[in-house]
Amino acid sequence: MAADRPTKFALGDGDTLVFLGDSITAARGYTKIVELYTLMRHPGARVRFWNAGQGGDTAAGAVSRLERDVFAHGATVVTVAFGVNDIGWGTKADEAHKQQYLEGIRTIVTECQKRKVRVFICSPAILHEDPDRGEAGYLQSMADEGLALAASLGAETVDLSRGMREVQRTVLAANARETDPRNRTRLHAEDGVHLNDLGQLAMGWALLRGLGAEPEVSAAVVDAAEARVVSTSGCRVTAVSKLADGLSFVRTDEGLPMNLGILSALQYRFVPVPETLNGYRLAVPGLAPGRYEIRAEGRLLGTWDAAQLDTGLNLSSATANGWEPGGPWDAQSDVVKELVDARDKLWMGNVFRGQHNAGNPSARSLEREFARLDQRLTDLARAQARPYPYRFEVRLAR
């Protein structure tokens, strides 16, 4: 029922994205994944993010807070994710509550359109249940009607539920091979509704794809035998030079891969970030047979044979030491992730202050200081995400 995936990323310079939703949005997990991706892939784009999640809320309930929580923050894009509370966690899965949900979706879309705010209506996060049962369940059926209604009104749609079920099926297949129940993987907290960190990553991944996130970061093909650039995409390659046992060159990218910190590759077993969002590719044909190590800015990424290098590699998360980041882009993303977390903490502190300590005599000056620090953290994250020239060396392994 969802619209085709956009061919271009939905966010651009000057956009403010507001995430409108319930407690799963308020948990501030998938929202930070979208922010981190945008910073790393489009560091020059001035995009702002605002979390308008509210625990227990519904599509109909959110209508009354659109002005305060969405439009007042200068939204140019809003994502809308409701559903579970709309049917009372399944206790109110009936026609009356479905109609309330649909009317809420209709009103959100029309109010956004009046203000020329681009709106993406999303199906809700999946529950902890058999994916085939979820696919045929009332919640998905209701969400499908909401997506169809939104599309008929001219809004864009993202079917998060089916996107997340791709991950859920991978998790269940891995669990079926695991004999120790303690080692089985979950996407949810014990209540089967709220998401754990892996579930939030799965939701962020599904939303990014629905927003048109590009699967490929950049690619370069450098011929070792002739020491020349064959082709590039999303990057420039200069200073190609033959070495006695390989070659070196300088690569400058337009954007960088999104990495999520040390050991994040363990999550990529289930959420295929490298294959679907993080194509950072290098091919080096023309090498003599043998095994070669690749270094970027002196850091060892790993060792591959000439045939693998001829075909090409995805180096987005490559590292020779799983306890350390690989290339400089990996380290940059790790730092930006920490800055996104810091900005999120600052933002939440200001929200809490406004809700529960607004009578403080210093409220106005505190508000200004929060805003100043938020802008400083945002600028710092963009600066840290900015690509710079990396010197690569491809040499015979010793």
N, C-alpha and C positions, 0 to 999 in steps of 0.2 A: 504493500500500500504506500510505502514511502516514495518520495521523488527520487529520481536518479541522482547519484552522487555528483556534486558540483565539480566542474572541471578546473575551477580556480578557488584558492583558499578564500573563505568568506570574509576574512578580516584584513583590513588595509589601514594605511596611514590615517590617523585621526579618528579611528573607530573607538567607541566605548562599548564593550560587551558586558551586559548584565545577565547573570545566571539566575533565573527565576525558578524556584522550586520549593520542595519541602525539606525534611530533615536530612535527606541524603545529599541535597545541595548544600544545606547549612553545615554539613560535616567538613566541607572545604577540602575535598580530596580530588575529585575529578576536575574541579575548576582550576586547581593549581597545575594539573597536567596540561590543560589547554594553554594556560599562561606560559608555562615553561617552553612548550613547543613553539609558541608564537615568538617568544624572545629569541630562541636559538635560531629558528629558521628565518625570521624576518627582523633582525636586530635594529634595522633602520626605521622600522615602522613604529610610529607613536600610537600604540594601542593600549587602552586602559581597561581594567577589569573590575567588576563590582559583583559581590556575592549577595543575592537577594533571596537566599534560602530561609525558610521559616518552618520550624518543626511543626508537624501536624497539619500543615496547610493543604488546601485543595485548589483545583483550577478555579472553581467558583469563588472560593475565599480570597484568592490572590487578586481578584478584580479590584477589591476595595483598597489595596495598597499599591496599585500600579503607579500612581502619581508620586507617592513618597519614596518607593523603593526602586523604581525603574526610571521614570521620566525625569525626576528631580536630579538624577545623577548624570544626565546628558547622554542617555543610552542612544546609540545608533543601531545596535544589534542586540537582540535578546533571545536567549534560549529558554524554553519553557518545558519543564519536566514534572508532571504530576501523574497521579493514577491510584496509588495504593491507598492513600487516605480517602480518596474520593469514594471508594467502595468499602471504607471501614475495615481495611485489612481482610476483606472478603466477607465480612458480616453484613454488608449492605450492597451486595452484588445484585442489584435489581434495576429495573427499568427507570425508576424515579431518580436514583442516584446517577445512573448513566446519563440521563438527560441533563442533570445539573452539571456534570462534567463537560458535556458537549457545549452547553450554553456558556460555561466559563471559558472554554477554548475559543468559541465564537467571539466573545466579548474582548478577550485579550488580543486576538488577531485584529479586530476592527479598531480597537483603541490604539494599537501600535501603528496601524496603517494611517490613521488620522494624523499622527505625528511623524510620519515618514520614517518610522523605526522598522528595520528589517527584523522579521520574527521567524524563528525556527521552532516549530512545535515538535516535541520529542515524545516518543513512547517512553514509559517509565522503566526504571531499572528492574532487572529480573528478580524473581524470588528464589529462595533455596528450595527448588523442586525439580522433578524430572523435566528436562527441557521439552520433551514431546508433550507432556501434560501442560506445561506453560504455554506452548505454542497454540494449543487448542483451548486454552482456558478463557474465562470471562474477561480477565484483565487485558489480555492481548486483543481480544475481540473488540472491547471498548476502545482501546488505544487505536486500533485500526480505523474505527469510525472517526475518532478525533483527528487522525492524520488525513483521512480522506476529506473531512470537513475543512480542515485548514488549507489543504491543497486547492479545494474548490473556491476558497476565498482569496487565493493568490499568495498564501504564505508558503514558506519552505518547510520541509519536514525532515526529521531524522528518526529512523526506527532503531532507537537504542536497544530495545528489547532483543530483537533478532541479532543485532550486532554482538551484544553481550552473550547470547546463547552460543555463538561460535566459540567463545572462550570457555563457556560452561561445559560444552561437550568435550573439549580438549582436557579440561580438568577431570571430568568423570572418567574419561578413558585412562588417564594416568592413575587415578585412584583405583581403578579396577585391577591394575597391575601391582598395586602396593599391598603387601600382605599385613603390614603393621598399621592398624587403624590410626595410631598416633601420628603417622607420617602422611596421612591423607590431607589433601589441600581443600580449602574452603574459599568461597567468595564472600561469605556473609558472616555476620555476628550470630550469636546463638538464637536470636529471635527469627532468623531466616528472612528478614526484610532488609535490615540495615547492612551496609557493605563494610567489609574490612579493607585493608590497604590494596590487596590484589583486586578486589571487586571494584574499588574506586578507579584503579588503573584501567580495568576492563571498560568501565563506563567512559573514562576520558578518552581511551583509544577509539571506542565506537563513536563518540561525539566528534572527535577530530576528523575521522573519516567522513562523517556526515557533513562536516563543514568544508569538505574539499581539501583537506590537508594533503600536500604532495607526498607521494611515496618515495621519490628520489630527491636526495639533497644535491649531489653533484657527482660527476664521473669524469675520469681522465684515462686516456689510453696513450701510453708513452712507449715508443719502439726502442728497445735497448740496443739492438744491433746497429741502428742508424742514429741513435741519440736524437730523436725528433718526436714532436708531439703529433700524434695521429688524430686525436679528437678530444674535445672537452665539452662539458655541459655543466653549467652552474659554477664554473671555476675557471681560473687562468693558470696555465703551467708555463713557467719560464726557467731560464738558466739550466737547461738540460745538459748534462755533462757525463761523458763516459768515465767510468772508474776502472781500475785494473780488474776488479772482480764484480762489476755491476754498473750501476749508474746512479746519479743524483739529479734532483730537480727541485724547483720551488713551486708550491701549489698555493694559490690564494682563492678561497671560496667566497661565494656570495652569501651563503648561510651555512649553518652547522647542524649536525645531528643532535637530537635530544637524548641525553643519557640521564639516568635516575640515581646515580650513586653506586658505590661499591656493592657488588653482588647483585645488582639489578638484573643481570643476565639470568638469574634463577627465576625471575618473574617472566622473562621473555620466553621461557618454555611454554607458557600458557597464553601470553598476550604477545603476538608476533610483531613487536615494535620494529626490530631491524628490517624485516622483510617488507613491511607495509608503510612505514613512516620514515625510515632511516637509511635509505640507500646511499652510502658514501663509498663510491666504487673506484677501484684502481685496477687496470690491466696493464701488464708489462710483457708484451710479446717480444720475441727475439733474444731471449736469454739462453745461454748454453744449459744443457741438462745439469741438474743439481738442486740442492736446497738453498733457499735464500731467506735471509732475514730482512725485515722491513723496519726501519726506524723513521720516526717523525720528530724533528727537533731533538734528536738524540735518544728519544725514548723507544725501546724495543716494543713493537706491536706483536710480533710472532714470527714464525718460520714456516715457509711454504715452498713447495717444489715448483720448478719452472713451468710445468704443465698447468698448475693451478693459477699461476700468475698470468699465463697466456690467456686463460679463460676469463679471469677477473675475480676480484675479491670485494666483499663488502667489509670495510674496515671501521664501520661506525662504532662498534663496541669492542674491537680487537684489543687485547692486552696480553702481554706475556706473563703478567702477575695478577691473578684474580683479586688480590687485596689492594691493588692500586689502579688508578685510571690508566687507559692506554695512551692514545695520542693527545695532544694539547686540547683538541676539541672536546674530548671526554672530560678532561679536568675543568675546562671552561664551563661545561654544562653542569658539572657537580657543584661548582661555585654558584652558578646562577640559580640552581635548585635551592641552595641554602638561602640566597637572597629573596627568592620568591616566598619561602617559608617565613623569613623574617618580616617581609612586608605583610604577609597574611596575619602574623601574630600582632603586628602593630595595628593593622586594620581592625582586628577583633577587639583589641584593647580599647580602641576609640569607640567602637560600637557599644561595648559594655559600659564605658564611661558615659556615653550619651544616654543610655537607657537607665542607668542606676546611680549616676553621680552628676547629673546635669546641674544640680544646685550648687556645685562647687563654685566659690567666688572667682576662681581662676578659669572657669569653663571656656571663656572666649579665647584666652591666650593659649590654653591647652589645645583647643581645637586647631588653632593656627599652627602650633608646633607639631601636632600629629600630621597635618597636611604637608608641612615642610619636610618632615622626615619621610613620609610616603613618597613624595616626589624625589627626594634624594636617593632612596632605595631603588626606585624605578629607574632613575638615570644610571645608577651604579650597575644594575642588572643589565641594562642595554649595553653599557660600555664593556662589561665583562663578556657579553655574548658576541661582541664584534669579532669577525674573523680577522686574522692577520696572516702574513706569508709563513708557511711551514716548509722547512727544508726536509725533503724525503731522501733517504738512502736505501737502495735495494742492493744488497751485497751477499756474496756467497757465505753461507753459515760456516763458522769455524768449529 
